[in-house]
Each structure stands twice: as C-alpha cells, then as structure tokens.
Amino acid sequence: MKAVIFDEALRYVPDQAEPEARPGWRRIRVTTAGICKTDLEIVKGYMGFRGILGHEFVGRIEAPDGRPGARVVGEINAACGVCDRCAQGLGRHCPKRSTLGIFNLDGCMAEVCVLPAANLVKVPDELPDDRAVLIEPLSAACEILEQHPLRGSERVIVLGDGKLGLLCAWVLSTAAAEVTLVGKHPEKLAQAGWRTLRTALADEPIAPGADLVVEATGSAAGLARAIELCRPRGAIALKSTVAAPHQLSLAPVVINEITLFGSRCGQFQDGLAWLARYPDAPLERLIAARYPIDQALEAFHQAAGTSLKVLLDIGG
Amino acid sequence: MKAVIFDEALRYVPDQAEPEARPGWRRIRVTTAGICKTDLEIVKGYMGFRGILGHEFVGRIEAPDGRPGARVVGEINAACGVCDRCAQGLGRHCPKRSTLGIFNLDGCMAEVCVLPAANLVKVPDELPDDRAVLIEPLSAACEILEQHPLRGSERVIVLGDGKLGLLCAWVLSTAAAEVTLVGKHPEKLAQAGWRTLRTALADEPIAPGADLVVEATGSAAGLARAIELCRPRGAIALKSTVAAPHQLSLAPVVINEITLFGSRCGQFQDGLAWLARYPDAPLERLIAARYPIDQALEAFHQAAGTSLKVLLDIGG
C-alpha cells in the first residue's frame, strides 16, 4: 500500500505491507489524513518514533469480507483496556498505551491503518470529510471543558493563534461570556473572527484578571504571560507541549493560588457533539492545502511553512 | 510598647508607639508570637517590608475601655471587604489587601497589633496558647483540602520535612488512605511519626503514581520530583514560594494532564476545627524554643538555624 514513513528520513513509499487487524481491532481504509505539528516534530526526532506517520484521519472501516463499512474517525491512544486507568475511562493515560503514528503503532498516512474497535467513532453522514478530519484537534480543544467546566459568565483569554489556539478560542467562545484570542499574526487573527470572539495582538495591552487562560503558544515563554493575565484563584490550561525547559518563577502561582492544568487529547464524542451544535463553525478556514499522498514530501514542506492544516488525500 | 522592627536592620525597640484601631478594626494585646520562615525572608529583603514584623500570634482583644477581652488568633490578610474577591469570600486575594507584618501593615511582634474585627477568631478555652499560635501554618495545611477535597482512598506524598511539610502530612494523614512524608533529615522524619503517617528519606526509592503530591520543600527543585511522583490526571499542591526561577520542562504536566495548584493561606476556622477533631495532633513537637520579646535577636538567630518554630513571649 501507499504510505508515508519516517525512519532515517521522511519518505513516501508505494509498496508498504498492509497491517493486519489484531483481535478486537479493525482495519480502516483511510480517505484523508491531516499533517499535525506533532508530525513535524517527529520528523525532527520527537518521541524517537519510526514507522508510518499520522494520527489525524477520516476513513471507512473495512468489513471482514473487505467491503467498506461505516465512515469513522478514531481516537489515537490504543489502551490495554484492563488496567486501573482504563477502568476509570482514562485509556488516554493507560501506561501500556500505544499511540497512532506517535508511539509503538503505525499511523494513518497510509491506505490502511488499524485501531481498536473501541477507538472508532462513526461520523454523521452530513459531516464532510474535511471537517471530520479535524475532529482530533477539535476534541483536544473541547477537552478543556471536560477538565474545567465553565458556567458561562467567565472571561477567557487564549494565547496563541495557531490551529489549536483558534479551535480553543472557537470552542470556548460558545461556553464563556467573553473570549479574547491573543496572537502575533494579524492575518491569523483576522481568520479567527467568529461569533463573539474578540482578538488582540500580543503587544497590545490586555486587561488581566481572566478566569481562565489557555496557553497554546507552543513556546515556553507563553506560560509567564498566562500567569500575568490570570486572576487569583483562576485557572490556566497548558496546551503547549514544549520540550525546552521553562524558566520562570512559579511564586505568583502560589501567591495567587492559580490552578494550572495540563491538557492534551480529548474525547471525539465531545468534538462531534460540539460540531453538531455549531454547524457554522468555520473549521475549513484552518485548511491551507491538500496533496495526494504520493506528494507527501511537498505537503510536509508546505505544512512546515504554515500554521494551517495541510491534508493528504489517500483513498476515494 | 515593646516591638520587633525591621527597617535597615532587625531591631528590638522598647518604646514603639502603640497602633490605633481604625473603624471596624480591633486592638489585640499579643500574648505569644511565632517566628515564621517568611519573617526570616523579610529580614533578607523579601517583599521590601519595613515595620513591625510578625504574623503568627495569639492574644486578647482589647475592649474599648482597655480591659482584656476574648482570646483570639487572627487571619493575616486585611481585605477591603467590598471588592469582587471579598464578595466571593476570598479576602485573602483582595487586590487592596494589606498583610500583617508582611505588606503595608505592622505585625504582631509587639505588645499591641491591630486587625479588622472580621479577621479575629475566638480560640476555645481548652486550646493552649502554644497550639493556638500555630493555627496560621496549620490552616495553610488545611487549605489543601479546601482547594482539593479528598474522598479518603487517595495515596498522597508530601515532599519536604520542614514545619509546613509536617503539618500538611499530619492533616492529610487524617483524610487520605496513605500519606508518605519525604524529607532529607532523619531527625525531622523521626519527629513526624503520628497515626498512620509513613516517612521516607528523599534518596530512597518511592513508588510513583500518587493521586496528590504536596510540594513543600521550599526549593525550586522540588517541583520536578513532584511531577515524577504524580499519576496521570493527578494533582500537585505547590506550597513553596520560591523567588528563584524554576527551570524544568512542563511537558510531562501536559502529557499526563496533571493539575498543579498554588496554595497559600487557609481559613483559621478550618485549622481550629481540625485541632478540635484531633486533640492528640503533636503540634508541640514543632516548637524548638521560646524567648522573651526583648531577646528577639537571639530568637531570630536560633530560628534561622532550625527548621522548627521559635516563639516570642510578649504579654501575660
């Protein structure tokens, strides 16, 4: 099968062996895959991953007889299903988990990938592929509300105008009284406008005292700004996975009794439910370009130069 | 009146002017005051405070005619009483607050101090002064349960065998299934033993996966250890106010979706209620020595050399 592989280097291969479904797992014929910032990091060595890349996809389950079944998206953490974490519904934190295209499991930039049946979520017929393929990062935005429910009167600041920042801002703008997206790029902020969402450039003055600050800048420096903008006893959602060390005093976190919570992967049902409630959410604005899978190297090159999403068309 | 002052230097003065009670405030005749690590930091320049030191005390309200009234302890943050924070019951975070002996308000290492009437909490007759004077740090330990209620089945690790670490460990040992106090000093750990509390030396192997880790080491390095020991989706209470910058990657906080909450001052009612429930709590073990107020310099010298509490006897 066609596949995008990272071993010594990033490569497109036309003749990769197809994966077999283990018991309880399913084969999925991938229609479209997205290139995520994590993929770009893996190509630089993050996680030490080797194999087929990709963890954002929409595709069709393959029936045992090979016929295409339901259109699905898939949660990326393949959990053991029996440990304490799994019993708590936290398969995303199963210590034995493998992660699609990130850790110990070949990814979805291929004609076929495999995942546990329990990970697959049927996509409503009315949801186009180009929206469905964004369910993974959208669900990661929705996860903030799973971890930190809002009652609706809050003032929220989202730092970072990348894809995840925009998705967080859009989701939270439907759940809080006032949401301001803060970024460094006027053109990205212009793209973010939707409903009541406000935007501000990072060097403009921004009123502090937010109830919730989302740190999605992707840089270690974002946290210090988040701490400045958060009210006493407020909360900061830390979305940036930054390998570089933070260097800052956390004394203000203690003095102001701020709660800082790390936030990573969400539940796809939450993302799908949110999309069903807000069919006008402008997800397509996040898509910069699409390439057939055999032009994956060009696609990765473009993805590295844009903060928007580049898609790979894989199957029909 | 007799008082301990920090201006250019730490000084005992026998003839300081007595403070007047503003409307709604009360004069308190101080019986005993405690020397806290924060006092030692202030003497090194922390907070830029100048004035009468001290924020831990037990004393008697002075009636308008000058007669001694109820025996009280006092919450240290004098709030404005009318702002949004105060309306939420968070006077501890009032932006206009002054803080006894720490910020814009003369402290309690004097024969008389003043505080808002609302800050004063009557001490039960059966509670000796030497326990009552420890209500402030004890309440700071109880505050962890205000911010992060436990259901009783949790495994907890407390890092740091200073006074606050011991108090946190004692309080949490009455609320969780298993509490381990981790410290560097065998003699302090030996003093900590009470009820079901376990102790471990910092260089012993400690099983990770704790539901809650309390970081009370007083050093910036403690947080990295806390992150290692906390389970995915677990919580870390950050008690150390460290001015030095932390230097660590918070990526594990994101990947494991850990919640980190700063924790500072507690409510005295919580500390008093806890002491009433656990009259055998060995608070007296925390007291190393006592000095009359006119030997305050010697007392501070000893306090700087011990992790235990040094008291000042001020009034009868």
Contacts between the chains, C-beta under 8 A, distances in Angstrom:
chain1	res1	chain2	res2	distance
A	85	B	232	6.7
A	90	B	232	7.0
A	90	B	233	6.1
A	93	B	232	3.6
A	93	B	233	6.0
A	93	B	256	6.8
A	93	B	257	7.0
A	147	B	257	7.1
A	147	B	259	7.9
A	223	B	250	7.1
A	232	B	85	6.7
A	232	B	90	7.0
A	232	B	93	3.6
A	233	B	90	6.1
A	233	B	93	6.0
A	238	B	250	6.3
A	238	B	253	6.1
A	238	B	254	5.4
A	239	B	254	6.9
A	240	B	254	7.0
A	241	B	251	5.0
A	241	B	254	4.9
A	241	B	255	6.5
A	242	B	249	6.8
A	242	B	250	7.2
A	242	B	251	6.1
A	243	B	249	6.0
A	243	B	251	5.7
A	244	B	249	6.9
A	245	B	247	5.2
A	245	B	248	5.7
A	245	B	249	5.0
A	246	B	246	6.7
A	246	B	247	7.3
A	246	B	248	6.4
A	246	B	249	6.6
A	246	B	250	5.4
A	247	B	245	5.2
A	247	B	246	7.3
A	247	B	247	5.0
A	248	B	245	5.7
A	248	B	246	6.4
A	249	B	242	6.8
A	249	B	243	6.0
A	249	B	244	6.9
A	249	B	245	5.0
A	249	B	246	6.6
A	250	B	223	7.0
A	250	B	238	6.3
A	250	B	242	7.2
A	250	B	246	5.4
A	250	B	262	7.3
A	251	B	241	5.0
A	251	B	242	6.0
A	251	B	243	5.7
A	252	B	262	7.9
A	253	B	238	6.1
A	253	B	260	7.4
A	253	B	262	4.0
A	254	B	238	5.4
A	254	B	239	6.9
A	254	B	240	7.0
A	254	B	241	4.9
A	254	B	262	3.9
A	254	B	263	6.8
A	254	B	264	5.7
A	255	B	241	6.5
A	255	B	262	7.0
A	255	B	264	6.1
A	256	B	93	6.8
A	256	B	262	6.5
A	257	B	92	8.0
A	257	B	93	7.0
A	257	B	147	7.1
A	257	B	261	6.9
A	257	B	262	4.8
A	257	B	263	6.2
A	257	B	264	5.6
A	258	B	261	7.3
A	258	B	262	5.3
A	259	B	147	7.9
A	259	B	259	6.3
A	259	B	260	7.3
A	259	B	261	4.3
A	259	B	262	7.6
A	260	B	253	7.4
A	260	B	259	7.3
A	260	B	260	4.6
A	260	B	261	7.3
A	261	B	257	6.9
A	261	B	258	7.3
A	261	B	259	4.3
A	261	B	260	7.3
A	262	B	250	7.3
A	262	B	252	7.9
A	262	B	253	4.0
A	262	B	254	3.9
A	262	B	255	7.0
A	262	B	256	6.5
A	262	B	257	4.8
A	262	B	258	5.3
A	262	B	259	7.6
A	263	B	254	6.8
A	263	B	257	6.2
A	264	B	254	5.7
A	264	B	255	6.1
A	264	B	257	5.7
